Amino acid sequence: MIDFWPLIGIVIITVGLALKLNTLLVILVAGVATGLVADIALMDILSTLGQSFTQNRYMSLFILILPMIGILERYGLRQRAEQLIGSMKKASVSKILMTYLLLRKVTNGMGLSIGGHPSMIRPLIAPMAEAAAEKVSPKLQEEKRQAIRALAAASENFGNFFSQLLFIGTGGILLIKGVMADNKLDVQLETMALWALPTAIASYIVFVVFSKVMEARLLKNLDKAAATATDIKSEG
């Protein structure tokens, strides 16, 4: 008879994610449960988890970034970003996001990673875009504010996902190189990076159009809200 108990971890992960529980906690519980069912000593399980944790550099960066961003926000990073945009007469939501996206793609092409949702979008780019919208409507509705934040997050996704292969030293392009070499396909890294360029350019054009359309809809709704507020004050 087949023993399905070692697969309990899959069930825990499926149920935990379906209930929208903390992802890291769900995975940790699933790992411990799987190890116990497989008759692995608890200390060996914890040792394996700890070793994997310390070897994962991305997790270490995640731990370092969050407190740093929290301290910066505590001392007014978001407010300073909003004040900066408020002082610029021609600043707009789409211009801010298009500028950040272009910067993200250029730095990715040079092998530099200056972006990210926790390090750039939340503390800087999103507040700057919100401040630009507030120049049109000082009392920005929460629904519109969330839409602007989502658009700012999209700029990061477009910038990172569609330009991460522009630099020949990134993990993604090296992985592709390895897979192709295993299949007897000799393609130079420079050639692969060159073929990634059209995708990066096309994604930038798509986002420019998309952000312009979204900004036009947003400003249209803000203008209506401002006109309604003015009429109410006039009647009062």
N, C-alpha and C positions, 0 to 999 in steps of 0.2 A: 504493500500500500504506500502510495506517495505521500510524503509528509509536506504539507503546504504551510506549516507554521513559520518557516524561515521567510516567507513572503509577507509576513504581517506588516513589515515596514512599508510596503507599497500601499496597503490598505490604510495605514495611519496617515501617510502623506496625502492620499487621495481624499480622505475624509477631512483632514485638517485644512487642506487648501479649499475644499468645497465650502467649508464653514468660515473661510476667510480668517483663519487664525494666524498668529505670528509665524511667518514662513520659517525663520531660523529655528524657532522653538519646535515646530512640527518636525523638521528634518532631524533635529537633535534627538527628540523622543523616538522617532522611527529608527534611528541608528542604534540607540541603546536597546530598544525592544528587540530588534533583529539580532543583535549580539547576544542578548540573554537567551533568546530562543535557540540560538545556535550553540549554546553551552560555552560561551566565551566568558571568562572571568570579568567582573565589573571593572577592575583596575586596568585590565588589558583594553577594554572598550574605551575607557576614559583616556588611556595613554594614546590609543590610535586617533581618537578625536582631537586630542591636544596637539599631536604631531601634525595632523592634517591642517589644523587651524593655524599653527605657526608657520607652516610651509606655504600657506596661501597668502601671497603678497597683497592681492586685491582686498582681502578681508582686513589685513593690517592697515592699509590705506584708508579703508572705510572707517575704521575705528579712530584714526588720527584726524580725518577730515571733519567729522561731525562736531567734536568739541571745539575745534578751531573756528568753524563757521558759527557755532553758537556764541562763542565769545565775541566774535566780530559783530554779530547782530545785536548782542547785548550792549555794545558800545556805539550803536547807531549806524551800522553799515547800510541797512536798507534806507534809512532816512536820508543819509548823505547821497545815495544814488538817486532818490526821488528829487532831492533839491537840485542836483546837477541837471537832471532832465528838465525840471521846472524852469531853470534859467535859460534853456535853449529854446528860442522861438520857433524854429523849424523842425523840432524833434517830433516824431510821430511813432506810433506803434510799429508800423511796417518798416520804417527806416532803421529803427533800433534793432529789430530782429534780423533784418537783411544784413546789416553791418556785422552783427555777431556771427551770423551764419558764414559770411565771407571770411571773417577772421578765423573761424573754426576750421574751415576747409584749408586755408593757407597754412595755418600752423600744423594741421594734420599732415599736409604735404611735406613739411619740414621735419616731421617726426616728433613734434612737440604736442603734448596734451595739456591744454590750458583750460579745457571746458569740463562739463559734467553737470548733472542736475543739482547735486548738493553743493558743489563748489562755486558755480557760476549762475545757474538759472534761478534758483530760489533766492539767494541773497542779493543778486545784482540785476540780472537781465529782466526778470519778471517785475520787480519793483520799478525799474526804469520804464518799462512798457506801460505799467499801470499809471505812473506819473504823467506820461505823455497823453494817455486817455483822459486823465483828470483835468488836463488843461482845456479839454472840450466840455467835459461835464464834471465839475468839482465833486458832486455827490454820485459817484460811480456805484451802480447797483452791484450786488454781490454776484449775481448771475453773469454779468458782463466781466467782472473782475476775474472770475474763474475761467471764463472763455479766453481772456488775455493770457492768463497763466498757462493754460493748455497750449495756446499758440506759441508761447515762449518755450515750453517743453518740446514742442514739435521742431522748433528751430535747432535745438540740441540734437534731436534724433536725426534730422536731415544732415546736420553737419558732421556727426560722428559716423553714422552707419554708411553713408554714401561717399565718404572720403577717407576712410581708414586704411584703404589699400593704396593710397597715393605714395606712401613712403615704403621703400623696399625693406626696411627693417622691422616692420610690424609683425605681430604674431600671426595675423590672418593671412597675409600674403606668403609668409614662410610656410604656413600649413598647406596652402594651396600648392606651393612649389613642391613640398614633400609628397603630396598625393599624386601630383602629375609625374614626378620622378619615379615613383613606385610603379606607375603605369607606362614607363618607358617614353615619356613625353618630355623632351628637353626644351624648356621655355625659360628664358632669362628673366630675372626679377625686374629689370628695367622695362622689358616689354610688357610684363604683367601690370606694372604701375602705370605705364602709358595707356593701356587699354582701360584702366580704371578712371582715367581722366574724363572721358565723355559722360560717364555716369555721374561723376561729381558735378560737372557743368549742368547736365540736364536736371539733376535734382535741385540745384540752386534756382534755375529758371522756374521750375514747378513751384517751389516754395515762394518765390517772389510773386508769382501770379496769385497763389493761394492766399498769401498774407495780405495782398492788396484787396482782394475780394472780401476777405474777412473783416478788414479794417473799414471798408466802405459800408458793409452791413452794420458794423458796430457803431460807426459815426452816424449813420442814418437813424438808428434807434436812439442814440444819445441826443441827437438834434430834436427828435420827437419828444423825448422825455423833458428836455430843457424847455421846449415851447409850451408843453403842458404845465410845467411848474410856473412859467412866466404868466400864463393865463390865470392860473389859480391865484397868484399873488395880486394880479390886476383886479380880479373880482373881489378879493379881500379888501 
